[in-house]
């Protein structure tokens, strides 16, 4: 064995440090696809070790798989966490695991499965902060299920002052979405701006970029071009790196902003709206799209019978059963 290979073997056998875990956690949030590439390398360092750090590594990998839409990898990680070697550690944090599974179901439009997994997770909440986080998650499901009254009631029962920055940021986005769904765009704008500040503080560039799109949409819905221009800037650059899905939406926002400022809608812009409006409704922007079209006197361009379209992947039901028991 050469010196180089000895050194490499030694590195591979070193235990995973807290610093590495924290770095991987941040990578799972900001660059999930790369995190999934790094995940097997870190597992090699595992080398049969059993510790809570390994469970934390798997939790972060679940986050990465969910954010990267890599559902086969998500299922593979869940399967490994069912194994006897990891059950002692995965069982120790059922709340986080069931919440992650609930998020995966929600992203894929399996709202009833998301709801029952969140409801099960409530049994393992040990403090008000954990309870608040679950209420935030459950309120998202109610909103997506077109039950805004239930979503509003649940989110308003949360005391946001007691939340960590991470949970408070998510709460602010959800609160904004719910307020927007009942037509309170000014309140929604304020909530989105709060989330934006928190994401900057946490260094979550993906979420910061995504919520900036929400800010822009809400600002136009209340005809606040000053706020729109403040946040619009060179958002295209960040979107290409961290949140490509909003690139076309930025073009929509620019057209609406121009129509509001000029008080006219050109034939070219009207045709572009007609060609793209279904896409944005299916992406979940329906509430703000309606408001925009109403402001530029083009409400008739809103497509009838169109609603949000979820990801097409269908996860097996009751993935959380090993940790939840009977549903």
Buried (B, 14 or more C-beta within 10 A) or exposed (E): EEEEEEEEEEEEEEEBEEEBBEBBBBBBBBBBEEBBEBBEEBBEBBEEEEEEBBBBBBBBBBBBBBBBBBBEBBBEBBEBBEEEEBBEBBEEBBBBBBBBBBBBBBBBBBBEBBBBBBBBBBEBBEEEEBBBBBBBBBBBBBBBBEBBEBBBEBBEEBEBEEBEEBBBBBBBBBBBBBBBBBBBBBBBBBBBBBBBBBBEEBEBBBBBBBBBBBBBBBBBBBBBBEBBEEBBEEBEEBBEEBBEEBEBBBEBBBBBBBBBEEEEBEEEBBEBBEEBBBBBBBBBBBBBBBBBBEBBEBEEBBBEEBEEEBEEBEBEEBBBBBBBEEE
